[in-house]
Amino acid sequence: MPELPEVEVVRRGLHAAVTGGVVRSVEVRDERALKRHVGPALDFVDRLEGEVLGEARRRGKFLWVPMSGGAALVAHLGMSGQLLARPVGAVDERQLRVRIRLERGGADRELRFIDQRLFGSLAIDRLCVAGDDDVLPTQVAHIARDPLDPLFDEPAVIDRMRASTRGVKSVLLDQGIVSGVGNIYADEALWRARLHWARPAASISRAKVWELLGHVRDVFLDALAEGGTSFDALYVNVNGESGYFSRSLRAYGRAGEPCERCGTPIRREPFANRSSYRCPRCQRLR
């Protein structure tokens, strides 16, 4: 699933491609791509056509584009969702679900939502004022800020993490505490912090949790610099290009390969119907 760096790469591409664009037409080719939209496909089309799109925004793994009418076009990429900016007349992708035709700068262009596995979705949602006076779509209001957000309250997040007896990786993946972290970047940050994924967060010192959040921020920035992580064609930016941070991963997906610190083979372990990767020497369960 795309995590914060991948979603932020897409947001930046959308910012350049759609800001100020006028929606001329909308074609819903598969209504399953609107599972988060409250109402039928015709309602989605009616509410979007004629709108002027604002600057793309992000909270955690959610994207949205404010509209001139006071609502927002919200996107969640799920496992394999893609938002592509294409010239009018370009060959349709096999898994094209929604086509949005825009007029921007005197020229027409298409914003296409492609989703192979249909876990992602688009929706029109109203905006609301969240607890910290931020204006968010209602579907996003429960999502916490992420470590790259200028208003990320690190002391408060540390307190919430240390109040939990769950394993530290489970806490990192809780989008209501800290957003944007998924399986890949949790494993990478825990490797950098030398922490076992199952260690109860409450047992970790305040200084160590502060260090861990710093590693989360750093791994996000490193991944952004390389366009995100692509293992296959399911994640691409708005121009259809893959990221290459997968070449820089030090834990995730490296089972059996030597740890870059100590040479011990990286171990793959079951975690919540997924997998965790760690160095059994550097990341012992204390």
Backbone torsions as a table, in degrees:
resi	resn	phi	psi	omega
1	MET	NA	134.1	175.5
2	PRO	-56.1	134.9	177.9
3	GLU	-108.9	-169.5	-172.0
4	LEU	-52.5	-48.8	-178.1
5	PRO	-59.4	-41.3	179.9
6	GLU	-66.5	-42.5	-179.6
7	VAL	-67.6	-37.3	178.0
8	GLU	-67.0	-37.3	175.3
9	VAL	-60.4	-43.7	178.5
10	VAL	-64.6	-41.8	179.6
11	ARG	-58.7	-45.0	-179.7
12	ARG	-62.5	-38.6	177.3
13	GLY	-66.2	-40.6	178.0
14	LEU	-64.4	-39.8	179.5
15	HIS	-55.3	-43.2	-179.2
16	ALA	-75.2	-27.8	-171.1
17	ALA	-93.7	-28.3	-170.1
18	VAL	-121.8	-15.2	-175.4
19	THR	-58.2	124.7	-179.2
20	GLY	85.2	-1.7	-179.4
21	GLY	-75.5	146.6	176.9
22	VAL	-103.3	128.4	-178.8
23	VAL	-77.2	113.9	-178.6
24	ARG	-91.1	-35.0	178.5
25	SER	-158.1	155.6	178.8
26	VAL	-133.8	130.9	176.7
27	GLU	-121.9	116.3	175.6
28	VAL	-96.6	110.9	-177.7
29	ARG	-93.2	-17.8	179.6
30	ASP	-148.6	109.1	-175.9
31	GLU	-65.5	-16.1	177.6
32	ARG	-66.0	-18.4	177.5
33	ALA	-76.9	-2.4	-179.3
34	LEU	-113.2	28.5	-173.3
35	LYS	-62.2	-25.2	178.3
36	ARG	-89.0	-6.1	179.9
37	HIS	-83.4	132.6	178.8
38	VAL	-89.2	101.1	-178.3
39	GLY	131.3	169.7	-178.5
40	PRO	-75.2	171.3	-179.2
41	ALA	-59.7	-36.9	-179.7
42	LEU	-62.2	-36.9	176.7
43	ASP	-63.8	-42.1	177.3
44	PHE	-58.2	-46.9	-179.0
45	VAL	-64.0	-47.9	-177.2
46	ASP	-61.4	-38.5	-177.4
47	ARG	-76.8	-20.7	-176.7
48	LEU	-95.8	-37.1	-177.1
49	GLU	-64.0	135.1	-179.9
50	GLY	88.7	-9.5	-178.8
51	GLU	-76.9	150.0	171.8
52	VAL	-98.9	127.6	-175.2
53	LEU	-89.3	140.2	178.6
54	GLY	-94.9	-157.8	-177.7
55	GLU	-80.1	131.5	-179.7
56	ALA	-63.1	140.3	-179.3
57	ARG	-130.6	167.5	-177.2
58	ARG	-147.0	144.6	167.9
59	ARG	-138.2	113.9	-175.8
60	GLY	60.7	-122.7	-178.1
61	LYS	-98.4	5.3	178.7
62	PHE	-95.7	140.9	173.3
63	LEU	-116.0	147.2	169.8
64	TRP	-152.4	154.0	178.2
65	VAL	-123.0	112.3	177.9
66	PRO	-61.1	147.5	-179.7
67	MET	-116.4	156.3	-175.5
68	SER	-61.3	-25.1	-178.5
69	GLY	-80.7	-1.6	176.7
70	GLY	100.9	-2.5	175.0
71	ALA	-104.9	-166.2	-179.1
72	ALA	-146.9	146.9	169.8
73	LEU	-87.8	114.3	-174.4
74	VAL	-105.6	137.3	178.4
75	ALA	-129.9	135.7	168.4
76	HIS	-126.2	124.6	-171.4
77	LEU	-79.5	-15.4	179.7
78	GLY	58.8	-140.1	-178.0
79	MET	-81.7	-33.8	-169.5
80	SER	-143.4	16.0	-179.2
81	GLY	-70.8	144.7	178.0
82	GLN	-135.5	142.1	170.7
83	LEU	-114.8	115.6	-175.9
84	LEU	-118.2	136.9	172.8
85	ALA	-96.2	117.7	-174.4
86	ARG	-128.1	149.0	172.1
87	PRO	-68.5	149.1	176.6
88	VAL	-60.8	132.4	179.9
89	GLY	95.8	-7.4	176.8
90	ALA	-63.9	149.4	-178.5
91	VAL	-58.3	134.6	179.3
92	ASP	-68.4	141.1	173.9
93	GLU	-75.4	154.0	-176.5
94	ARG	-61.0	-40.3	-176.1
95	GLN	-101.9	32.1	177.3
96	LEU	-65.7	123.0	-176.9
97	ARG	-108.7	-39.0	-178.5
98	VAL	-140.3	135.8	177.1
99	ARG	-119.6	127.7	178.6
100	ILE	-121.1	117.4	-178.5
101	ARG	-96.2	127.8	-175.5
102	LEU	-118.4	147.0	167.2
103	GLU	-109.3	123.0	-176.9
104	ARG	-146.6	124.1	179.9
105	GLY	64.1	31.0	178.8
106	GLY	80.6	3.2	-179.9
107	ALA	-127.7	151.1	178.0
108	ASP	-94.9	145.3	177.3
109	ARG	-148.3	160.7	179.3
110	GLU	-114.5	137.2	167.9
111	LEU	-103.0	120.7	-174.7
112	ARG	-116.1	135.6	174.0
113	PHE	-104.0	116.5	-179.7
114	ILE	-114.2	136.8	-179.8
115	ASP	-152.8	111.3	-177.8
116	GLN	-71.4	-44.9	-172.9
117	ARG	-97.6	-7.2	175.3
118	LEU	62.3	34.2	171.6
119	PHE	-94.6	-18.0	177.9
120	GLY	-85.3	177.7	-179.1
121	SER	-166.8	160.0	169.5
122	LEU	-117.5	155.5	177.9
123	ALA	-159.3	153.8	165.9
124	ILE	-99.5	126.8	-174.8
125	ASP	-135.7	148.8	176.8
126	ARG	-77.1	155.4	178.0
127	LEU	-93.6	147.0	178.6
128	CYS	-139.3	165.0	176.6
129	VAL	-93.7	119.3	-178.9
130	ALA	-80.5	178.5	-175.3
131	GLY	-59.8	-27.4	-179.2
132	ASP	-101.4	25.1	176.6
133	ASP	67.8	16.5	175.1
134	ASP	-87.4	144.3	-179.9
135	VAL	-95.4	117.3	-174.1
136	LEU	-134.9	155.2	167.6
137	PRO	-60.6	148.8	-177.6
138	THR	-60.4	-32.0	179.9
139	GLN	-68.9	-14.8	-174.7
140	VAL	-107.9	-9.5	-170.9
141	ALA	-60.4	-26.3	-177.6
142	HIS	-86.2	-5.5	-176.2
143	ILE	-83.6	131.7	-179.6
144	ALA	-73.6	166.4	173.4
145	ARG	-72.8	162.5	-179.3
146	ASP	-111.1	166.5	-176.1
147	PRO	-64.0	-13.5	176.2
148	LEU	-91.1	-7.8	179.9
149	ASP	-73.7	129.3	179.3
150	PRO	-57.4	-24.6	-178.8
151	LEU	-100.3	14.3	176.9
152	PHE	-60.7	122.2	-176.9
153	ASP	-92.7	86.7	-173.4
154	GLU	-61.7	-45.7	178.6
155	PRO	-58.3	-41.1	179.8
156	ALA	-67.3	-38.7	178.9
157	VAL	-66.0	-41.3	178.0
158	ILE	-60.4	-43.1	178.1
159	ASP	-60.3	-43.5	-178.8
160	ARG	-67.9	-39.4	178.8
161	MET	-64.2	-44.4	-175.9
162	ARG	-75.3	-10.4	176.0
163	ALA	-84.6	-5.8	-176.4
164	SER	-101.3	139.2	175.8
165	THR	-92.4	0.5	177.4
166	ARG	-70.0	162.5	174.3
167	GLY	-59.7	148.0	-172.5
168	VAL	-63.1	-32.3	178.8
169	LYS	-67.7	-41.0	177.1
170	SER	-59.6	-37.5	178.9
171	VAL	-68.6	-41.7	178.2
172	LEU	-60.8	-33.1	-178.2
173	LEU	-83.3	-5.4	179.7
174	ASP	-77.6	106.3	-174.7
175	GLN	-70.0	-9.2	174.7
176	GLY	-85.7	-10.1	178.3
177	ILE	-106.1	-52.2	175.3
178	VAL	-144.1	128.1	-171.5
179	SER	-100.0	163.1	173.3
180	GLY	92.2	-14.8	-176.9
181	VAL	-88.8	129.5	174.3
182	GLY	-122.4	-166.9	-172.7
183	ASN	-59.7	-43.2	-175.7
184	ILE	-63.8	-54.8	-172.5
185	TYR	-76.3	-23.5	171.9
186	ALA	-63.5	-47.6	179.6
187	ASP	-61.9	-39.6	-179.4
188	GLU	-66.5	-44.1	179.9
189	ALA	-67.1	-39.7	179.0
190	LEU	-66.1	-35.8	176.1
191	TRP	-63.4	-44.2	-179.8
192	ARG	-64.4	-34.7	-179.0
193	ALA	-85.9	-5.8	-178.2
194	ARG	60.7	42.7	180.0
195	LEU	-115.3	138.8	173.2
196	HIS	-74.0	138.3	-176.2
197	TRP	-63.2	-26.2	-176.3
198	ALA	-92.5	-2.9	-178.5
199	ARG	-64.5	128.8	-179.9
200	PRO	-57.5	131.8	-177.8
201	ALA	-60.3	-33.0	-179.0
202	ALA	-65.7	-19.4	-178.4
203	SER	-89.8	-1.2	-176.8
204	ILE	-97.0	135.6	-177.1
205	SER	-64.9	157.4	178.8
206	ARG	-58.9	-42.1	-179.6
207	ALA	-63.3	-37.8	-178.8
208	LYS	-71.5	-37.4	176.9
209	VAL	-65.9	-39.6	175.8
210	TRP	-59.1	-43.5	177.5
211	GLU	-62.2	-43.4	-179.3
212	LEU	-60.4	-44.9	179.1
213	LEU	-63.7	-32.9	174.5
214	GLY	-64.0	-38.2	177.3
215	HIS	-69.0	-36.8	175.7
216	VAL	-59.5	-46.4	179.7
217	ARG	-61.4	-44.3	-177.3
218	ASP	-65.3	-42.0	-178.9
219	VAL	-68.8	-33.9	173.3
220	PHE	-59.7	-48.6	-177.7
221	LEU	-64.7	-40.3	178.0
222	ASP	-62.1	-42.8	-179.4
223	ALA	-67.7	-39.4	178.0
224	LEU	-60.4	-39.4	-179.1
225	ALA	-63.4	-22.0	-178.9
226	GLU	-110.3	15.7	173.9
227	GLY	79.6	14.6	-179.8
228	GLY	91.5	-174.5	-177.2
229	THR	-111.4	122.9	176.2
230	SER	-123.0	121.7	172.2
231	PHE	-99.4	-18.6	-179.5
232	ASP	-155.7	-166.4	-176.2
233	ALA	-83.0	5.0	-176.3
234	LEU	-74.3	-30.5	175.8
235	TYR	-110.3	122.8	173.0
236	VAL	-143.7	163.0	175.7
237	ASN	-81.7	-174.5	-173.9
238	VAL	-67.4	-16.3	176.6
239	ASN	-95.6	5.6	178.5
240	GLY	82.6	15.7	-177.5
241	GLU	-99.2	143.3	180.0
242	SER	-86.8	153.4	170.7
243	GLY	-86.4	167.9	-176.1
244	TYR	-132.3	25.0	177.1
245	PHE	-69.4	-15.9	178.3
246	SER	-57.0	-25.8	178.9
247	ARG	-72.2	-18.0	-176.2
248	SER	-104.5	2.7	-179.8
249	LEU	-66.4	139.0	-177.4
250	ARG	-111.0	-12.7	179.7
251	ALA	-132.3	-57.8	-173.1
252	TYR	-59.8	129.1	176.3
253	GLY	75.1	10.4	-174.1
254	ARG	-111.7	29.9	-179.1
255	ALA	-54.5	131.1	179.0
256	GLY	86.9	-14.5	178.3
257	GLU	-86.4	152.8	-176.5
258	PRO	-70.1	138.3	172.4
259	CYS	-60.4	135.9	-177.8
260	GLU	-70.5	-15.0	178.6
261	ARG	-90.4	-46.8	-169.7
262	CYS	-123.5	-9.9	178.6
263	GLY	87.0	-5.8	178.1
264	THR	-69.6	137.1	-179.9
265	PRO	-60.2	134.1	176.7
266	ILE	-65.6	139.6	-177.4
267	ARG	-108.5	139.2	174.3
268	ARG	-102.5	131.3	-176.7
269	GLU	-133.7	147.7	178.9
270	PRO	-68.3	139.7	179.6
271	PHE	-150.7	111.0	172.4
272	ALA	46.8	54.4	179.8
273	ASN	64.5	15.0	176.1
274	ARG	-131.7	-152.0	178.7
275	SER	-135.6	150.7	169.6
276	SER	-119.2	148.3	179.3
277	TYR	-123.4	132.4	179.9
278	ARG	-153.2	163.8	171.7
279	CYS	-90.5	120.5	-176.9
280	PRO	-67.3	-15.2	178.2
281	ARG	-94.7	-46.6	-177.5
282	CYS	-76.6	-24.9	-173.6
283	GLN	-123.6	59.8	179.8
284	ARG	-75.8	153.4	176.7
285	LEU	-85.4	110.0	-175.4
286	ARG	-95.5	NA	NA
